[in-house]
Structure formats: structure tokens, C-alpha cells
Amino acid sequence: MKKQMMSLAAIALLASCASGDLKLNENNIDEIVEAMTLEEKALLITGVGMDRQDTLNLTATIGESADLVPGAAGSTHAIPRLGIPAVVLSDGPAGLRINPTREGDENTYYCTHFPIGSLLSSTWNQELVEEVGKAIGNEVLEYGADVLLAPGMNIHRNPLNGRNFEYYSEDPVLTGKTAAAYVRGVQSNGVGTSIKHFAVNSQETNRTGTNAIVGTRALREIYLKGFEIAVKESDPWTVMTSYNYLNGTYTSESKDLIEDVLRGDWGFKGTVMTDWFGGKDAVAQVVAGNDMLQPGRITQYTDIVEGVKSGKLDIADVNRNVKRILQLIVRSPRFKGYKYSNKPDLEAHAKVTRQSATEGMVLLENKGTLPLAENTKKVALFGITSYDFIAGGTGSGNVNRAYTVSLVEGLKNVGYTVDDAVKGQYEKYLEEVKAAKAKEEEKDPAAKRLAAFMPPVLPTEFVPAKADIAAAVASNDVAIITLGRISGEFADRTTANFNLSKEEKSLIDAVSGAFHAAGKKVVVVLNIGGVIETASWKNTPDAVLLAWQAGQEGGNSVADVLSGKVSPSGKLPQTWPIKLEDHASTKNFPRGEDWGLDLSAFMGGAIETEAKALKEFWDYSNHEEGIYVGYRWFDKQNMNVSYPFGYGLSYTTFEYSDAAVKAEGDKISVSVTVKNTGKAEGKEVVQVYASAPASQLDKPVKELKAFAKTKSLKPGESETLTMVVNAADLASFVEESNSWEVEAGTYKFLIGASSRDIKATVETEVAAKSTKVNQALKAQEFIKK
Ligand code: BGC
């Protein structure tokens, strides 16, 4: 296809009139648009395409395109006669994703694998996220890419979404603020970002064919709000539309979404691109204001050219989009002739990821066990992922890194001795599993290729024999068990993946039983990318640390926390339910494998027919819970949870005092003094929730409106935090009037250490305020089953 596209480019160039001296610059974009032929415009709108020889269409789905930066997901066409360079677009959220090696080249092009999105949001620390963004953006710049296809910022509607690890939270404010910090950091390098996937990409199952049916209020308040915050607070260069239909229209074909809301209501000035091969109708996409169609197909090129020629497509729409692409190009390092080094400071970035990861780890349980006591030296390390630590998820959210520090290495690096007998057993088991898998793959090369893109299935957990555990008790001071999960694009997780396996349960029981009988402690480390079941087992061990997937320095970061070098200060960016069914969304979420269907096989089209039997989970998804996503739902139902939104322990304790509120004009300042009352140094995350007065509208019990984190407080030290809420942020969206309405009355501001640990409440009067927006995004009725 690429060859065909190139020959079309050549024809376009030949057909064009003599170029003269006209070359693109920041001030002559209109003139350039004028000078471009229709064919050149169509080329610029459609990316350079990909080599799509493989029948499973896999490289087509996660890109391997451009020659400029091998392994980048895509690029635009260069039009040399007008001085228009190609710009390179490359994944992704946890760091730049390019090929680490190149044919005939001895150099390596590894990038740093930073922590996953859910860990970054767990820091609740916008400065830190900005620092991480800065380091990622530097790799984008120094490896010659122009736009990073990140951050991913879809709402964690349900724990089973296979890409939740790339995303931030169930709450739009935490999502939007984290994304904005990330974008500011990346873009401070003079490269672009693409906030994605706009919008309501709530699931991976049939992601290019499913219709998200969502009410307008839920759209505005939950699913779009984070994007709105990111656009207004960080000015991302680009936005990537999503794969799914939204209320019956592909998001990339939705003028309502792109022109009326994103650009009209929010003032977005950048460029919009499709997700890779997203949408169906190129003409509709151009009309909708989806400027770039990536990675570009030959049919899209011809549809645009023919569309204009036949009068179906207005050239004014084409020109408008081309202008916005050129505006992107003139900002790019490639246009500015930046001489990239291909040598970013990977050592410095390894330090950034090691340190930042510790701050997003969440201490879930601790019976005085962590940090490990000074005299703890010998560790019995259980769990397969202790030895094969997971840096991050798969697919375009993965990063081609040079190494991953496992927990065994991390513990050794800070001076612990890891039991060799236990280690030997796990390593042997992992080798056997690997050998068996290689044998299987040899028999079935197609399955092997598919497996390379799909999230891998982790081996069944290994449980050492009773006698071996007893031996480990005798010769060690403490046991650490790692439980792992991995997921990625193309597939959602399953109920079985949410729950612990029977082997995982027996590992926890057997190790805890044996170590406790000898008066020794057990720590569980969760090396996971999404929420799992914890209620049934969390009290068995003595401490539980949620380490997330902490990037390539993961083992070192966990060791820094376990040893007490750093006090954990992460808090949960989503609710951890007692069981999956407790989420309102679960009844409308695809759980194909639970019914014996491997929905991931949809890529080959193999099970589409069977899946039709589960039509409602395949073709559409009623977002019936409306705004009641995450804690908004659990609060409304007054339902017990395993861990509430915003929860996380520390090695020290904090006292809140002097809560106050001051309203000045439209600004409401909520302040509180936090004192470290414990014995260790630590940081505290403070959350401000608003609770609206009784109203005509159905309103959540409370909603996060602001948050802040203290500096690292020494024992006895205090800090006063002031968090600002704009009166307009208190508005609810009223569908009937198509406006944001702040109702007059007394608003309570709940100052919490979590959504269910409110330390102080202050209140203030707020005046009514009404803001009309563009009439757009009329919702579709939910489909009756
Ligand atoms: C993913 C995007 C990614 C793109 C390019 C798609 O499969 O959904 O997030 O940016 O591929 O690799």
C-alpha cells in the first residue's frame, strides 16, 4: 500500500504547477493551502500508511510505519516542493515506543519505560507527573519524533477494561489534572502530545464496532470532563478520536464531538487525528473536522479526491483541515530542523522513573510490618512475577526498554539476601513453562504472531511444596509474595483475571500459615495494571503494597518502599469493590470469556458469529449507570467497598486542623493544615469533595473538585495546603436547557484523606450561575435487551 501511496504522491507532484520559491513558514499557511493541489491535500490528510502484508492485519493495528523513525506508529506525507516535511507520530503513554534496534546499525534505540498511567495518577502529584512528562518528551525529541500518542485518559468505567493501566482514574478531575500535567511536561520539549481516545473508549472488546450509548449529562460530566480540563489547562497539540461509535456515530465522524464541543465549547486550537484505522467514512471524517486520518489508507485518499470532484465534499472543509495540519507541522521539531541526537540521557531518566514510581505505590494494608525492620535481612520471595517483574502493559502502551529490574534484583540492590532455594524453584518452573510455550508456538506460527500482539497469559502461579515453605520459614526473616497481572489493547480482562486463582489463594494461605506460626511476617506486593479482588484475602498477610506496573526500574522502586527509604504516598485513583458485580457498569460490560468465548479472537473475525449471540455486549454498551461511575455509585448506594477511592496508608500518620474556606468572587479557597504526627517522614494527599445543597437535580453525594499533596513532612512538621475550586466547577449539566447550572445555596466542602475518610467539613454560600453550551451530542435511547 505504501508503494501505491508513494506513486500517487509522485503523480500529484508532477501534476502540480511549478512550485516556485513558495515554502511553508509560520506566516504563510493560507498561501500554502492555496498553492496545494487537491491531491496534495488528500495526501496530507491521510498518513503514509503501513505495510499491511500480514494477513492477520496486526502491524496494521499497532503501527510499524515510517522510515524516519523505525517503529513509530505513523507519519504524515512530506510535500517537498512546498517545504512541508513529514512529521512523525509515535506511541505512547509509558514512554516513547520505537524499535530498539535497526537493521545494519549497531546502535540501540531503547527508550525508558516509565510507570503506567494508573501509577502516575496514584501519585496525585501534578509536579511529579510533569517531571515524568518532561523526561518522556525529551526522548521523543532526541529520537526524532514530533508527536507522542499519549496520554491515554479514558475513564475507568469498569475494572475489566484491558487498557485501564494506560488511563488514570474513574474520576474526571483526577484524570484531567493528571493528563494536563503530563501534557505540559512532554510539550515543554517543543514536541506534541495526542490526548486519547476521545471519547468513551470504555472497553476493548469489539472496540472498533461497539456503540457506547451514553446520556448527554454523563458525557459532559464524566466522559468528556477530563478531556475538557486537559484541553483548557495544557493546550495539547493534538487529540486522537476513539474507535467506538458514540450514540450511533463514530467519534471520528462526529461533528458534534469535534467541532461543536472540542473546538466550539472548549476552544481547542490544535489538530485532531483518528485512532489507527478508526472510523469508516473518510468524507464524513473530514467534514466532522477530524483533520488527519491515520495511519492512512489508499481508499481514504481516493475518497477525499473523488468526494471533492463529485461535490460530495466541500473543498472548504478540506482546506480547513489541511490548514490545521500545517499549523501542527510548523510547530514540530522536524520543521524547525532540530538535530536530534538519538542519545537521550537514559541514565538520568532511569532515576526519574525509579523515584516517581515510589510515589505512586499505594500501601493498602500494614500491621506494623512495613517498612521492613532494620534486622530483617533474609527474604523468602514467592510468586512468579517476583522473578519476572512486569514493567507495564502490552500493545501500544508498551515500551521497548533495555531492561526491567525484577523484585529479586531490586531487593538485592538495597542489601537484602534473597533465599536461593525458593528462587531456584521459581526460576526452574518459569523455564519449564517457557520451554513448553516455545514448543507450542513452534507448532502454530500464526498463533505465535497473534500472541506477540495480544496481552500474554501469565503462567499459572507456582506453589512450593509444604516442606519447601517450611524450610524457607526456618532460614528467612520475612516472606514476600508478588501477585501479577498483565493486560493490554485488543482484549478486556475477565472475571477470573479479576479474582485470585486458586493457586494464588493457596500460595497466600500456605506461606502466611507457615510464617505466622513461626512469628514471622508476610508481605504481598501487587504487580498489576488494574483492580483485582482483595476483600477475601487482604487480612491474611501482614502488609499489602500496591506497586502497580512501575516501569523498568520497578524492582528498585518497590525495594525503596519496602526498605523504608521512601514512605509510600500514593492513593487509589479508583474504587476497589468487594466484588465485580458491585460496580453498576458490570452488568453492561462484556465478559465474553466468562461465557466460554475468547473475545480476543475477534481480530481474526473467527468468533464474530458466536458473539452475535451476546449481541448486547458485542454491538453496543448501554452506559445505563449514567454519572454513577466509581465512587459516585458506591456512595449513592452506601455500599461497602474493599478500598475506597482516594485511599492509601503511609509509614507515618497525619493530623488535619484549621480547615477553612474563603470565597472571593468566583474562587473558593479551601485550606487545611496537615501535621506529620508519626515517626517517619512522609507526604500526604488531601482531597476536597463538594457536596451540593438539596436540589431539583439528582446529584452525587459528593464529587472530587480539588486535591493537593504536601511536601515531604518530617515528624512534627506541618504544612498548610490551599486548594482552589472555581464556582463554575460546581455546576451540573442540565440536558433540558443544554447548560451547566450551579444552583444557589450552601455548598459543603469535605476535606478528606480518602473519599470515605473525611477529616473536616467547611461550607460556603455560592450564587447561581448558568452557562449555555453548543447544542450537541444528543443521546440515543438505551437499547432494550
Ligand atoms: C491504539 C492507539 C495507538 C495507535 C498507534 C492503536 O491501536 O488504540 O492508542 O496510539 O494504535 O499505535
Residues whose N, C-alpha, C, O or C-beta is under 5 A from the ligand:
A	BS01	BGC	T61 I62 G63 A73 D91 L149 D275 W276 S396
